[in-house]
């Protein structure tokens, strides 16, 4: 499981975390896999590309998970 630290912000948009994690090579690719229902947030399929991911959330894609924490 990877960790993502929210530094100096309260949230990050879902598609951006996919790019940062290297799960998508571009914002367009990230938005496409989200729209296709391939991404889970807290164990539930999420299709909102700009969903606000906050501390305590987990994001899963292709059997990989990122745990989001506050600094």
PDB file of N, H, CA, C and O in Angstrom:
ATOM      1  N   UNK A   1       0.848  -1.183   0.000  1.00  0.00           N
ATOM      2  CA  UNK A   1       0.000   0.000   0.000  1.00  0.00           C
ATOM      3  C   UNK A   1       0.892   1.244   0.000  1.00  0.00           C
ATOM      4  O   UNK A   1       1.824   1.364   0.795  1.00  0.00           O
ATOM      5  N   UNK A   2       0.583   2.146  -0.898  1.00  0.00           N
ATOM      6  H   UNK A   2      -0.174   2.049  -1.543  1.00  0.00           H
ATOM      7  CA  UNK A   2       1.298   3.420  -0.967  1.00  0.00           C
ATOM      8  C   UNK A   2       0.613   4.429  -0.054  1.00  0.00           C
ATOM      9  O   UNK A   2      -0.554   4.267   0.304  1.00  0.00           O
ATOM     10  N   UNK A   3       1.342   5.459   0.315  1.00  0.00           N
ATOM     11  H   UNK A   3       2.289   5.591   0.025  1.00  0.00           H
ATOM     12  CA  UNK A   3       0.765   6.547   1.103  1.00  0.00           C
ATOM     13  C   UNK A   3       0.905   7.848   0.335  1.00  0.00           C
ATOM     14  O   UNK A   3       1.884   8.061  -0.381  1.00  0.00           O
ATOM     15  N   UNK A   4      -0.081   8.711   0.491  1.00  0.00           N
ATOM     16  H   UNK A   4      -0.876   8.538   1.072  1.00  0.00           H
ATOM     17  CA  UNK A   4      -0.037  10.046  -0.099  1.00  0.00           C
ATOM     18  C   UNK A   4      -0.297  11.032   1.023  1.00  0.00           C
ATOM     19  O   UNK A   4      -1.291  10.920   1.740  1.00  0.00           O
ATOM     20  N   UNK A   5       0.602  12.003   1.175  1.00  0.00           N
ATOM     21  H   UNK A   5       1.409  12.095   0.593  1.00  0.00           H
ATOM     22  CA  UNK A   5       0.474  13.010   2.228  1.00  0.00           C
ATOM     23  C   UNK A   5      -0.067  14.297   1.623  1.00  0.00           C
ATOM     24  O   UNK A   5       0.498  14.829   0.668  1.00  0.00           O
ATOM     25  N   UNK A   6      -1.161  14.792   2.181  1.00  0.00           N
ATOM     26  H   UNK A   6      -1.621  14.360   2.958  1.00  0.00           H
ATOM     27  CA  UNK A   6      -1.724  16.074   1.759  1.00  0.00           C
ATOM     28  C   UNK A   6      -0.907  17.183   2.416  1.00  0.00           C
ATOM     29  O   UNK A   6      -1.084  17.473   3.599  1.00  0.00           O
ATOM     30  N   UNK A   7      -0.032  17.788   1.662  1.00  0.00           N
ATOM     31  H   UNK A   7       0.112  17.553   0.701  1.00  0.00           H
ATOM     32  CA  UNK A   7       0.807  18.858   2.209  1.00  0.00           C
ATOM     33  C   UNK A   7       0.202  20.207   1.853  1.00  0.00           C
ATOM     34  O   UNK A   7      -0.020  20.508   0.680  1.00  0.00           O
ATOM     35  N   UNK A   8      -0.058  21.005   2.860  1.00  0.00           N
ATOM     36  H   UNK A   8       0.123  20.760   3.813  1.00  0.00           H
ATOM     37  CA  UNK A   8      -0.563  22.368   2.674  1.00  0.00           C
ATOM     38  C   UNK A   8      -1.869  22.444   1.901  1.00  0.00           C
ATOM     39  O   UNK A   8      -2.131  23.443   1.230  1.00  0.00           O
ATOM     40  N   UNK A   9      -2.688  21.413   1.983  1.00  0.00           N
ATOM     41  H   UNK A   9      -2.476  20.602   2.528  1.00  0.00           H
ATOM     42  CA  UNK A   9      -4.006  21.444   1.346  1.00  0.00           C
ATOM     43  C   UNK A   9      -4.937  20.484   2.068  1.00  0.00           C
ATOM     44  O   UNK A   9      -4.497  19.563   2.755  1.00  0.00           O
ATOM     45  N   UNK A  10      -6.225  20.717   1.900  1.00  0.00           N
ATOM     46  H   UNK A  10      -6.582  21.466   1.341  1.00  0.00           H
ATOM     47  CA  UNK A  10      -7.223  19.895   2.580  1.00  0.00           C
ATOM     48  C   UNK A  10      -7.642  18.691   1.756  1.00  0.00           C
ATOM     49  O   UNK A  10      -8.107  17.693   2.308  1.00  0.00           O
ATOM     50  N   UNK A  11      -7.481  18.774   0.421  1.00  0.00           N
ATOM     51  H   UNK A  11      -7.104  19.584  -0.027  1.00  0.00           H
ATOM     52  CA  UNK A  11      -7.918  17.687  -0.451  1.00  0.00           C
ATOM     53  C   UNK A  11      -7.113  17.691  -1.741  1.00  0.00           C
ATOM     54  O   UNK A  11      -6.382  18.635  -2.039  1.00  0.00           O
ATOM     55  N   UNK A  12      -7.266  16.610  -2.498  1.00  0.00           N
ATOM     56  H   UNK A  12      -7.859  15.842  -2.256  1.00  0.00           H
ATOM     57  CA  UNK A  12      -6.730  16.520  -3.856  1.00  0.00           C
ATOM     58  C   UNK A  12      -7.817  15.890  -4.713  1.00  0.00           C
ATOM     59  O   UNK A  12      -8.552  15.018  -4.248  1.00  0.00           O
ATOM     60  N   UNK A  13      -7.919  16.326  -5.955  1.00  0.00           N
ATOM     61  H   UNK A  13      -7.322  17.033  -6.332  1.00  0.00           H
ATOM     62  CA  UNK A  13      -8.927  15.752  -6.841  1.00  0.00           C
ATOM     63  C   UNK A  13      -8.487  14.357  -7.267  1.00  0.00           C
ATOM     64  O   UNK A  13      -7.298  14.092  -7.450  1.00  0.00           O
ATOM     65  N   UNK A  14      -9.466  13.474  -7.420  1.00  0.00           N
ATOM     66  H   UNK A  14     -10.431  13.689  -7.271  1.00  0.00           H
ATOM     67  CA  UNK A  14      -9.201  12.066  -7.701  1.00  0.00           C
ATOM     68  C   UNK A  14      -8.311  11.868  -8.920  1.00  0.00           C
ATOM     69  O   UNK A  14      -7.341  11.113  -8.847  1.00  0.00           O
ATOM     70  N   UNK A  15      -8.608  12.517 -10.030  1.00  0.00           N
ATOM     71  H   UNK A  15      -9.396  13.130 -10.090  1.00  0.00           H
ATOM     72  CA  UNK A  15      -7.811  12.275 -11.236  1.00  0.00           C
ATOM     73  C   UNK A  15      -6.345  12.667 -11.033  1.00  0.00           C
ATOM     74  O   UNK A  15      -5.453  12.070 -11.634  1.00  0.00           O
ATOM     75  N   UNK A  16      -6.100  13.669 -10.188  1.00  0.00           N
ATOM     76  H   UNK A  16      -6.825  14.154  -9.699  1.00  0.00           H
ATOM     77  CA  UNK A  16      -4.724  14.115  -9.943  1.00  0.00           C
ATOM     78  C   UNK A  16      -3.932  13.073  -9.156  1.00  0.00           C
ATOM     79  O   UNK A  16      -2.739  12.887  -9.397  1.00  0.00           O
ATOM     80  N   UNK A  17      -4.582  12.405  -8.227  1.00  0.00           N
ATOM     81  H   UNK A  17      -5.551  12.556  -8.030  1.00  0.00           H
ATOM     82  CA  UNK A  17      -3.865  11.406  -7.435  1.00  0.00           C
ATOM     83  C   UNK A  17      -3.480  10.212  -8.308  1.00  0.00           C
ATOM     84  O   UNK A  17      -2.447   9.584  -8.072  1.00  0.00           O
ATOM     85  N   UNK A  18      -4.295   9.891  -9.310  1.00  0.00           N
ATOM     86  H   UNK A  18      -5.134  10.401  -9.502  1.00  0.00           H
ATOM     87  CA  UNK A  18      -3.941   8.817 -10.242  1.00  0.00           C
ATOM     88  C   UNK A  18      -2.697   9.183 -11.041  1.00  0.00           C
ATOM     89  O   UNK A  18      -1.841   8.332 -11.285  1.00  0.00           O
ATOM     90  N   UNK A  19      -2.595  10.441 -11.449  1.00  0.00           N
ATOM     91  H   UNK A  19      -3.290  11.132 -11.251  1.00  0.00           H
ATOM     92  CA  UNK A  19      -1.411  10.898 -12.182  1.00  0.00           C
ATOM     93  C   UNK A  19      -0.178  10.874 -11.286  1.00  0.00           C
ATOM     94  O   UNK A  19       0.874  10.378 -11.689  1.00  0.00           O
ATOM     95  N   UNK A  20      -0.303  11.403 -10.079  1.00  0.00           N
ATOM     96  H   UNK A  20      -1.158  11.805  -9.751  1.00  0.00           H
ATOM     97  CA  UNK A  20       0.833  11.456  -9.152  1.00  0.00           C
ATOM     98  C   UNK A  20       1.329  10.057  -8.817  1.00  0.00           C
ATOM     99  O   UNK A  20       2.535   9.839  -8.695  1.00  0.00           O
ATOM    100  N   UNK A  21       0.412   9.111  -8.666  1.00  0.00           N
ATOM    101  H   UNK A  21      -0.567   9.289  -8.765  1.00  0.00           H
ATOM    102  CA  UNK A  21       0.775   7.734  -8.318  1.00  0.00           C
ATOM    103  C   UNK A  21       1.406   6.991  -9.497  1.00  0.00           C
ATOM    104  O   UNK A  21       1.989   5.921  -9.322  1.00  0.00           O
ATOM    105  N   UNK A  22       1.286   7.567 -10.704  1.00  0.00           N
ATOM    106  H   UNK A  22       0.813   8.436 -10.847  1.00  0.00           H
ATOM    107  CA  UNK A  22       1.820   6.889 -11.881  1.00  0.00           C
ATOM    108  C   UNK A  22       0.865   5.862 -12.459  1.00  0.00           C
ATOM    109  O   UNK A  22       1.238   5.063 -13.317  1.00  0.00           O
ATOM    110  N   UNK A  23      -0.368   5.891 -11.982  1.00  0.00           N
ATOM    111  H   UNK A  23      -0.672   6.540 -11.285  1.00  0.00           H
ATOM    112  CA  UNK A  23      -1.373   4.949 -12.482  1.00  0.00           C
ATOM    113  C   UNK A  23      -1.948   5.394 -13.825  1.00  0.00           C
ATOM    114  O   UNK A  23      -2.563   4.596 -14.533  1.00  0.00           O
ATOM    115  N   UNK A  24      -1.751   6.654 -14.173  1.00  0.00           N
ATOM    116  H   UNK A  24      -1.252   7.302 -13.598  1.00  0.00           H
ATOM    117  CA  UNK A  24      -2.200   7.202 -15.452  1.00  0.00           C
ATOM    118  C   UNK A  24      -1.101   8.137 -15.953  1.00  0.00           C
ATOM    119  O   UNK A  24      -0.478   8.854 -15.169  1.00  0.00           O
ATOM    120  N   UNK A  25      -0.872   8.120 -17.254  1.00  0.00           N
ATOM    121  H   UNK A  25      -1.377   7.538 -17.890  1.00  0.00           H
ATOM    122  CA  UNK A  25       0.204   8.941 -17.813  1.00  0.00           C
ATOM    123  C   UNK A  25      -0.222  10.375 -18.088  1.00  0.00           C
ATOM    124  O   UNK A  25       0.616  11.247 -18.319  1.00  0.00           O
ATOM    125  N   UNK A  26      -1.539  10.615 -18.063  1.00  0.00           N
ATOM    126  H   UNK A  26      -2.220   9.907 -17.876  1.00  0.00           H
ATOM    127  CA  UNK A  26      -2.049  11.963 -18.316  1.00  0.00           C
ATOM    128  C   UNK A  26      -3.360  12.166 -17.579  1.00  0.00           C
ATOM    129  O   UNK A  26      -3.981  11.215 -17.104  1.00  0.00           O
ATOM    130  N   UNK A  27      -3.771  13.434 -17.493  1.00  0.00           N
ATOM    131  H   UNK A  27      -3.267  14.207 -17.878  1.00  0.00           H
ATOM    132  CA  UNK A  27      -5.059  13.724 -16.874  1.00  0.00           C
ATOM    133  C   UNK A  27      -6.207  13.110 -17.655  1.00  0.00           C
ATOM    134  O   UNK A  27      -7.188  12.641 -17.076  1.00  0.00           O
ATOM    135  N   UNK A  28      -6.076  13.116 -18.976  1.00  0.00           N
ATOM    136  H   UNK A  28      -5.280  13.497 -19.446  1.00  0.00           H
ATOM    137  CA  UNK A  28      -7.119  12.521 -19.818  1.00  0.00           C
ATOM    138  C   UNK A  28      -7.269  11.032 -19.588  1.00  0.00           C
ATOM    139  O   UNK A  28      -8.383  10.511 -19.523  1.00  0.00           O
ATOM    140  N   UNK A  29      -6.142  10.349 -19.465  1.00  0.00           N
ATOM    141  H   UNK A  29      -5.238  10.772 -19.517  1.00  0.00           H
ATOM    142  CA  UNK A  29      -6.176   8.910 -19.199  1.00  0.00           C
ATOM    143  C   UNK A  29      -6.783   8.646 -17.821  1.00  0.00           C
ATOM    144  O   UNK A  29      -7.593   7.734 -17.661  1.00  0.00           O
ATOM    145  N   UNK A  30      -6.388   9.446 -16.829  1.00  0.00           N
ATOM    146  H   UNK A  30      -5.729  10.187 -16.960  1.00  0.00           H
ATOM    147  CA  UNK A  30      -6.930   9.287 -15.479  1.00  0.00           C
ATOM    148  C   UNK A  30      -8.445   9.475 -15.485  1.00  0.00           C
ATOM    149  O   UNK A  30      -9.179   8.687 -14.888  1.00  0.00           O
ATOM    150  N   UNK A  31      -8.904  10.519 -16.162  1.00  0.00           N
ATOM    151  H   UNK A  31      -8.308  11.159 -16.647  1.00  0.00           H
ATOM    152  CA  UNK A  31     -10.344  10.784 -16.222  1.00  0.00           C
ATOM    153  C   UNK A  31     -11.092   9.651 -16.924  1.00  0.00           C
ATOM    154  O   UNK A  31     -12.216   9.320 -16.545  1.00  0.00           O
ATOM    155  N   UNK A  32     -10.474   9.057 -17.942  1.00  0.00           N
ATOM    156  H   UNK A  32      -9.561   9.326 -18.249  1.00  0.00           H
ATOM    157  CA  UNK A  32     -11.117   7.957 -18.671  1.00  0.00           C
ATOM    158  C   UNK A  32     -11.290   6.722 -17.796  1.00  0.00           C
ATOM    159  O   UNK A  32     -12.366   6.124 -17.790  1.00  0.00           O
ATOM    160  N   UNK A  33     -10.250   6.323 -17.054  1.00  0.00           N
ATOM    161  H   UNK A  33      -9.375   6.808 -17.059  1.00  0.00           H
ATOM    162  CA  UNK A  33     -10.384   5.118 -16.223  1.00  0.00           C
ATOM    163  C   UNK A  33     -11.360   5.346 -15.076  1.00  0.00           C
ATOM    164  O   UNK A  33     -12.034   4.417 -14.633  1.00  0.00           O
ATOM    165  N   UNK A  34     -11.432   6.585 -14.598  1.00  0.00           N
ATOM    166  H   UNK A  34     -10.884   7.340 -14.958  1.00  0.00           H
ATOM    167  CA  UNK A  34     -12.422   6.902 -13.557  1.00  0.00           C
ATOM    168  C   UNK A  34     -13.824   6.791 -14.137  1.00  0.00           C
ATOM    169  O   UNK A  34     -14.701   6.176 -13.531  1.00  0.00           O
ATOM    170  N   UNK A  35     -14.040   7.384 -15.307  1.00  0.00           N
ATOM    171  H   UNK A  35     -13.327   7.884 -15.799  1.00  0.00           H
ATOM    172  CA  UNK A  35     -15.362   7.342 -15.957  1.00  0.00           C
ATOM    173  C   UNK A  35     -15.797   5.915 -16.267  1.00  0.00           C
ATOM    174  O   UNK A  35     -16.990   5.609 -16.253  1.00  0.00           O
ATOM    175  N   UNK A  36     -14.833   5.044 -16.546  1.00  0.00           N
ATOM    176  H   UNK A  36     -13.865   5.293 -16.558  1.00  0.00           H
ATOM    177  CA  UNK A  36     -15.134   3.640 -16.849  1.00  0.00           C
ATOM    178  C   UNK A  36     -15.430   2.822 -15.594  1.00  0.00           C
ATOM    179  O   UNK A  36     -15.759   1.640 -15.693  1.00  0.00           O
ATOM    180  N   UNK A  37     -15.317   3.433 -14.420  1.00  0.00           N
ATOM    181  H   UNK A  37     -15.050   4.393 -14.340  1.00  0.00           H
ATOM    182  CA  UNK A  37     -15.630   2.734 -13.172  1.00  0.00           C
ATOM    183  C   UNK A  37     -14.528   1.819 -12.683  1.00  0.00           C
ATOM    184  O   UNK A  37     -14.796   0.856 -11.965  1.00  0.00           O
ATOM    185  N   UNK A  38     -13.286   2.106 -13.063  1.00  0.00           N
ATOM    186  H   UNK A  38     -13.069   2.889 -13.646  1.00  0.00           H
ATOM    187  CA  UNK A  38     -12.162   1.250 -12.665  1.00  0.00           C
ATOM    188  C   UNK A  38     -11.504   1.661 -11.356  1.00  0.00           C
ATOM    189  O   UNK A  38     -10.590   0.985 -10.883  1.00  0.00           O
ATOM    190  N   UNK A  39     -11.959   2.763 -10.767  1.00  0.00           N
ATOM    191  H   UNK A  39     -12.701   3.312 -11.151  1.00  0.00           H
ATOM    192  CA  UNK A  39     -11.321   3.294  -9.560  1.00  0.00           C
ATOM    193  C   UNK A  39     -12.291   3.210  -8.381  1.00  0.00           C
ATOM    194  O   UNK A  39     -13.477   3.517  -8.504  1.00  0.00           O
ATOM    195  N   UNK A  40     -11.755   2.786  -7.240  1.00  0.00           N
ATOM    196  H   UNK A  40     -10.792   2.537  -7.139  1.00  0.00           H
ATOM    197  CA  UNK A  40     -12.553   2.715  -6.015  1.00  0.00           C
ATOM    198  C   UNK A  40     -12.048   3.755  -5.019  1.00  0.00           C
ATOM    199  O   UNK A  40     -10.842   3.956  -4.876  1.00  0.00           O
ATOM    200  N   UNK A  41     -12.968   4.405  -4.343  1.00  0.00           N
ATOM    201  H   UNK A  41     -13.948   4.242  -4.460  1.00  0.00           H
ATOM    202  CA  UNK A  41     -12.637   5.307  -3.243  1.00  0.00           C
ATOM    203  C   UNK A  41     -13.339   4.754  -2.013  1.00  0.00           C
ATOM    204  O   UNK A  41     -14.565   4.641  -1.976  1.00  0.00           O
ATOM    205  N   UNK A  42     -12.554   4.416  -1.022  1.00  0.00           N
ATOM    206  H   UNK A  42     -11.558   4.507  -1.053  1.00  0.00           H
ATOM    207  CA  UNK A  42     -13.080   3.813   0.212  1.00  0.00           C
ATOM    208  C   UNK A  42     -13.908   2.565  -0.085  1.00  0.00           C
ATOM    209  O   UNK A  42     -14.924   2.308   0.562  1.00  0.00           O
ATOM    210  N   UNK A  43     -13.453   1.793  -1.076  1.00  0.00           N
ATOM    211  H   UNK A  43     -12.628   2.001  -1.601  1.00  0.00           H
ATOM    212  CA  UNK A  43     -14.096   0.521  -1.408  1.00  0.00           C
ATOM    213  C   UNK A  43     -15.321   0.618  -2.299  1.00  0.00           C
ATOM    214  O   UNK A  43     -15.960  -0.397  -2.576  1.00  0.00           O
ATOM    215  N   UNK A  44     -15.661   1.815  -2.753  1.00  0.00           N
ATOM    216  H   UNK A  44     -15.142   2.639  -2.528  1.00  0.00           H
ATOM    217  CA  UNK A  44     -16.854   2.021  -3.582  1.00  0.00           C
ATOM    218  C   UNK A  44     -16.428   2.598  -4.930  1.00  0.00           C
ATOM    219  O   UNK A  44     -15.589   3.497  -4.984  1.00  0.00           O
ATOM    220  N   UNK A  45     -17.003   2.084  -6.019  1.00  0.00           N
ATOM    221  H   UNK A  45     -17.685   1.354  -5.976  1.00  0.00           H
ATOM    222  CA  UNK A  45     -16.699   2.596  -7.352  1.00  0.00           C
ATOM    223  C   UNK A  45     -17.021   4.080  -7.417  1.00  0.00           C
ATOM    224  O   UNK A  45     -18.103   4.513  -7.021  1.00  0.00           O
ATOM    225  N   UNK A  46     -16.066   4.854  -7.922  1.00  0.00           N
ATOM    226  H   UNK A  46     -15.186   4.502  -8.244  1.00  0.00           H
ATOM    227  CA  UNK A  46     -16.235   6.308  -8.017  1.00  0.00           C
ATOM    228  C   UNK A  46     -16.065   6.744  -9.469  1.00  0.00           C
ATOM    229  O   UNK A  46     -15.078   6.395 -10.116  1.00  0.00           O
ATOM    230  N   UNK A  47     -17.042   7.514  -9.984  1.00  0.00           N
ATOM    231  H   UNK A  47     -17.844   7.798  -9.459  1.00  0.00           H
ATOM    232  CA  UNK A  47     -16.969   7.990 -11.365  1.00  0.00           C
ATOM    233  C   UNK A  47     -16.845   9.514 -11.454  1.00  0.00           C
ATOM    234  O   UNK A  47     -16.809  10.064 -12.554  1.00  0.00           O
ATOM    235  N   UNK A  48     -16.779  10.191 -10.328  1.00  0.00           N
ATOM    236  H   UNK A  48     -16.809   9.745  -9.433  1.00  0.00           H
ATOM    237  CA  UNK A  48     -16.576  11.645 -10.333  1.00  0.00           C
ATOM    238  C   UNK A  48     -15.085  11.931 -10.479  1.00  0.00           C
ATOM    239  O   UNK A  48     -14.300  11.649  -9.574  1.00  0.00           O
ATOM    240  N   UNK A  49     -14.708  12.483 -11.607  1.00  0.00           N
ATOM    241  H   UNK A  49     -15.346  12.712 -12.342  1.00  0.00           H
ATOM    242  CA  UNK A  49     -13.294  12.725 -11.892  1.00  0.00           C
ATOM    243  C   UNK A  49     -12.664  13.712 -10.909  1.00  0.00           C
ATOM    244  O   UNK A  49     -11.494  13.576 -10.551  1.00  0.00           O
ATOM    245  N   UNK A  50     -13.428  14.684 -10.481  1.00  0.00           N
ATOM    246  H   UNK A  50     -14.378  14.794 -10.771  1.00  0.00           H
ATOM    247  CA  UNK A  50     -12.903  15.725  -9.587  1.00  0.00           C
ATOM    248  C   UNK A  50     -13.323  15.504  -8.129  1.00  0.00           C
ATOM    249  O   UNK A  50     -13.338  16.442  -7.333  1.00  0.00           O
ATOM    250  N   UNK A  51     -13.660  14.270  -7.793  1.00  0.00           N
ATOM    251  H   UNK A  51     -13.647  13.508  -8.440  1.00  0.00           H
ATOM    252  CA  UNK A  51     -14.013  13.919  -6.422  1.00  0.00           C
ATOM    253  C   UNK A  51     -12.905  14.381  -5.485  1.00  0.00           C
ATOM    254  O   UNK A  51     -11.730  14.116  -5.736  1.00  0.00           O
ATOM    255  N   UNK A  52     -13.269  15.066  -4.416  1.00  0.00           N
ATOM    256  H   UNK A  52     -14.224  15.282  -4.213  1.00  0.00           H
ATOM    257  CA  UNK A  52     -12.288  15.554  -3.447  1.00  0.00           C
ATOM    258  C   UNK A  52     -11.855  14.401  -2.541  1.00  0.00           C
ATOM    259  O   UNK A  52     -12.669  13.820  -1.822  1.00  0.00           O
ATOM    260  N   UNK A  53     -10.595  14.089  -2.587  1.00  0.00           N
ATOM    261  H   UNK A  53      -9.934  14.561  -3.171  1.00  0.00           H
ATOM    262  CA  UNK A  53     -10.024  13.033  -1.757  1.00  0.00           C
ATOM    263  C   UNK A  53      -9.379  13.712  -0.555  1.00  0.00           C
ATOM    264  O   UNK A  53      -8.512  14.573  -0.706  1.00  0.00           O
ATOM    265  N   UNK A  54      -9.810  13.316   0.639  1.00  0.00           N
ATOM    266  H   UNK A  54     -10.514  12.617   0.762  1.00  0.00           H
ATOM    267  CA  UNK A  54      -9.342  13.944   1.871  1.00  0.00           C
ATOM    268  C   UNK A  54      -8.587  12.933   2.733  1.00  0.00           C
ATOM    269  O   UNK A  54      -8.585  11.734   2.455  1.00  0.00           O
ATOM    270  N   UNK A  55      -7.948  13.446   3.782  1.00  0.00           N
ATOM    271  H   UNK A  55      -7.950  14.420   4.008  1.00  0.00           H
ATOM    272  CA  UNK A  55      -7.234  12.570   4.719  1.00  0.00           C
ATOM    273  C   UNK A  55      -8.179  11.499   5.258  1.00  0.00           C
ATOM    274  O   UNK A  55      -9.316  11.788   5.630  1.00  0.00           O
ATOM    275  N   UNK A  56      -7.695  10.273   5.292  1.00  0.00           N
ATOM    276  H   UNK A  56      -6.771  10.039   4.990  1.00  0.00           H
ATOM    277  CA  UNK A  56      -8.495   9.150   5.762  1.00  0.00           C
ATOM    278  C   UNK A  56      -9.099   8.337   4.627  1.00  0.00           C
ATOM    279  O   UNK A  56      -9.552   7.213   4.846  1.00  0.00           O
ATOM    280  N   UNK A  57      -9.112   8.894   3.411  1.00  0.00           N
ATOM    281  H   UNK A  57      -8.744   9.807   3.234  1.00  0.00           H
ATOM    282  CA  UNK A  57      -9.637   8.169   2.255  1.00  0.00           C
ATOM    283  C   UNK A  57      -8.599   7.183   1.729  1.00  0.00           C
ATOM    284  O   UNK A  57      -7.400   7.331   1.968  1.00  0.00           O
ATOM    285  N   UNK A  58      -9.086   6.177   1.010  1.00  0.00           N
ATOM    286  H   UNK A  58     -10.060   6.058   0.816  1.00  0.00           H
ATOM    287  CA  UNK A  58      -8.198   5.264   0.288  1.00  0.00           C
ATOM    288  C   UNK A  58      -8.679   5.205  -1.153  1.00  0.00           C
ATOM    289  O   UNK A  58      -9.877   5.258  -1.430  1.00  0.00           O
ATOM    290  N   UNK A  59      -7.722   5.094  -2.063  1.00  0.00           N
ATOM    291  H   UNK A  59      -6.748   5.051  -1.838  1.00  0.00           H
ATOM    292  CA  UNK A  59      -8.015   5.031  -3.495  1.00  0.00           C
ATOM    293  C   UNK A  59      -7.398   3.743  -4.021  1.00  0.00           C
ATOM    294  O   UNK A  59      -6.230   3.457  -3.759  1.00  0.00           O
ATOM    295  N   UNK A  60      -8.188   2.960  -4.767  1.00  0.00           N
ATOM    296  H   UNK A  60      -9.137   3.192  -4.979  1.00  0.00           H
ATOM    297  CA  UNK A  60      -7.705   1.693  -5.303  1.00  0.00           C
ATOM    298  C   UNK A  60      -7.890   1.642  -6.812  1.00  0.00           C
ATOM    299  O   UNK A  60      -8.896   2.105  -7.351  1.00  0.00           O
ATOM    300  N   UNK A  61      -6.886   1.062  -7.487  1.00  0.00           N
ATOM    301  H   UNK A  61      -6.069   0.686  -7.049  1.00  0.00           H
ATOM    302  CA  UNK A  61      -6.908   0.894  -8.938  1.00  0.00           C
ATOM    303  C   UNK A  61      -6.030  -0.302  -9.276  1.00  0.00           C
ATOM    304  O   UNK A  61      -4.863  -0.351  -8.890  1.00  0.00           O
ATOM    305  N   UNK A  62      -6.586  -1.253  -9.987  1.00  0.00           N
ATOM    306  H   UNK A  62      -7.535  -1.213 -10.300  1.00  0.00           H
ATOM    307  CA  UNK A  62      -5.832  -2.448 -10.420  1.00  0.00           C
ATOM    308  C   UNK A  62      -5.070  -3.107  -9.270  1.00  0.00           C
ATOM    309  O   UNK A  62      -3.863  -3.331  -9.367  1.00  0.00           O
ATOM    310  N   UNK A  63      -5.759  -3.406  -8.211  1.00  0.00           N
ATOM    311  H   UNK A  63      -6.739  -3.224  -8.132  1.00  0.00           H
ATOM    312  CA  UNK A  63      -5.198  -4.117  -7.049  1.00  0.00           C
ATOM    313  C   UNK A  63      -4.097  -3.346  -6.319  1.00  0.00           C
ATOM    314  O   UNK A  63      -3.339  -3.939  -5.551  1.00  0.00           O
ATOM    315  N   UNK A  64      -3.999  -2.050  -6.545  1.00  0.00           N
ATOM    316  H   UNK A  64      -4.615  -1.569  -7.169  1.00  0.00           H
ATOM    317  CA  UNK A  64      -3.072  -1.208  -5.782  1.00  0.00           C
ATOM    318  C   UNK A  64      -3.900  -0.218  -4.986  1.00  0.00           C
ATOM    319  O   UNK A  64      -4.970   0.201  -5.427  1.00  0.00           O
ATOM    320  N   UNK A  65      -3.411   0.154  -3.817  1.00  0.00           N
ATOM    321  H   UNK A  65      -2.542  -0.187  -3.459  1.00  0.00           H
ATOM    322  CA  UNK A  65      -4.162   1.062  -2.934  1.00  0.00           C
ATOM    323  C   UNK A  65      -3.248   2.184  -2.471  1.00  0.00           C
ATOM    324  O   UNK A  65      -2.073   1.982  -2.164  1.00  0.00           O
ATOM    325  N   UNK A  66      -3.836   3.380  -2.434  1.00  0.00           N
ATOM    326  H   UNK A  66      -4.791   3.544  -2.683  1.00  0.00           H
ATOM    327  CA  UNK A  66      -3.154   4.532  -1.856  1.00  0.00           C
ATOM    328  C   UNK A  66      -3.981   4.983  -0.648  1.00  0.00           C
ATOM    329  O   UNK A  66      -5.193   5.175  -0.742  1.00  0.00           O
ATOM    330  N   UNK A  67      -3.304   5.144   0.471  1.00  0.00           N
ATOM    331  H   UNK A  67      -2.320   4.988   0.547  1.00  0.00           H
ATOM    332  CA  UNK A  67      -3.905   5.657   1.693  1.00  0.00           C
ATOM    333  C   UNK A  67      -3.532   7.136   1.799  1.00  0.00           C
ATOM    334  O   UNK A  67      -2.357   7.488   1.694  1.00  0.00           O
ATOM    335  N   UNK A  68      -4.521   7.997   2.005  1.00  0.00           N
ATOM    336  H   UNK A  68      -5.476   7.711   2.091  1.00  0.00           H
ATOM    337  CA  UNK A  68      -4.300   9.445   2.036  1.00  0.00           C
ATOM    338  C   UNK A  68      -4.258   9.920   3.483  1.00  0.00           C
ATOM    339  O   UNK A  68      -5.123   9.582   4.292  1.00  0.00           O
ATOM    340  N   UNK A  69      -3.230  10.714   3.790  1.00  0.00           N
ATOM    341  H   UNK A  69      -2.528  10.988   3.132  1.00  0.00           H
ATOM    342  CA  UNK A  69      -3.031  11.219   5.154  1.00  0.00           C
ATOM    343  C   UNK A  69      -2.780  12.717   5.144  1.00  0.00           C
ATOM    344  O   UNK A  69      -2.309  13.272   4.151  1.00  0.00           O
ATOM    345  N   UNK A  70      -3.098  13.360   6.250  1.00  0.00           N
ATOM    346  H   UNK A  70      -3.481  12.909   7.056  1.00  0.00           H
ATOM    347  CA  UNK A  70      -2.773  14.774   6.428  1.00  0.00           C
ATOM    348  C   UNK A  70      -1.349  14.880   6.943  1.00  0.00           C
ATOM    349  O   UNK A  70      -0.824  13.935   7.531  1.00  0.00           O
ATOM    350  N   UNK A  71      -0.737  16.006   6.729  1.00  0.00           N
ATOM    351  H   UNK A  71      -1.164  16.774   6.251  1.00  0.00           H
ATOM    352  CA  UNK A  71       0.632  16.231   7.200  1.00  0.00           C
ATOM    353  C   UNK A  71       0.631  16.565   8.663  1.00  0.00           C
ATOM    354  O   UNK A  71       1.691  16.789   9.247  1.00  0.00           O
TER     355      UNK A  71
END
